[in-house]
Each structure stands twice: as C-alpha cells, then as structure tokens.
C-alpha cells in the first residue's frame, strides 16, 4: 500500500487551493489526486478543518518562516542579506501561493488573522534589514513596503519571467533599495 507523507497531503492541498480555491480541498479529492485511499488521510489529520488549519501553518512555515527565521538572512551585511532574501524567494518560488492564500483570507477571518501575522513578521524582518542599512522613518517604511509588495507579487504579475532575468533584476533592485 502506498504511503503518503503529511507534507505530500499539504502540498496537494495547496495545489488545489492554487488552481481551484479552498472549496476544492476535500478529503476524497485529495486522496484521488495522491492515488491513495481516503483512510490514509486520517493518519495525519483529524478532519477537513484540521487539514485547513495545517495548510495555513504549513504555508507560514514553508513559505514565510523559511526566510524570516533563517539565521543566514538575519546576520551579516544588510545589503547582502537583502539580496540573498530576494534570491531565496525567487529560487524557491516562495510567493507561489500568495494569491490563493490572500483570497482564502478574505473569506475566512481565522485564516486572515494567521496570514496577517505572517505578513507582520515579514515586515519586521525586512524593516530590520533596512534599518541596518541606515534608513528610518518614512524612508524605512517606504523601502520595507516596496520590497514586500514587489517580492510578494512579482511572480503573480510576471509569472513567465526567466530566472536569469529575475537575477539581473534582483541586483538592480538591491542597488536601488539600499542606496540613500
């Protein structure tokens, strides 16, 4: 009998969320997509609500905290940290689920609270980098927000951009955002 990890269930659920929305996330549908019986679901989740809660936690960890809790990105030269953060976001497709997650958050207050907490953490992480670059006040806030908006929505707005093109843009963006 085929065994499916919790991460595989969560990844399949995110894929459905991305392509069809939160209502498409159903136990029988996921089991069918994964080629496993429905009973395999209950090894990892109590019910559909538990799955939904764990999807958000998975997204918070795998697509947010992987950056904000990364020690390499929290120490050292702030300009280099900024560039490495941008590269990590692009290289690992960390903004892939932004649009469906935000849409889900619009419809579910509990999801909205958790997503907003993740965004506040992102903002704090970025604010620390720009503060270390010497920015303060409105200039600090503008750069933090500009980075967050660009980094978060670049994949949504320009999904066909090549990685080599994105790497060039990362260098230009780092120069632009780190200069007074």
Order of alpha helices (4+ residues) and beta strands (2+ residues): alpha-alpha-alpha-alpha-alpha-alpha-alpha-alpha-alpha
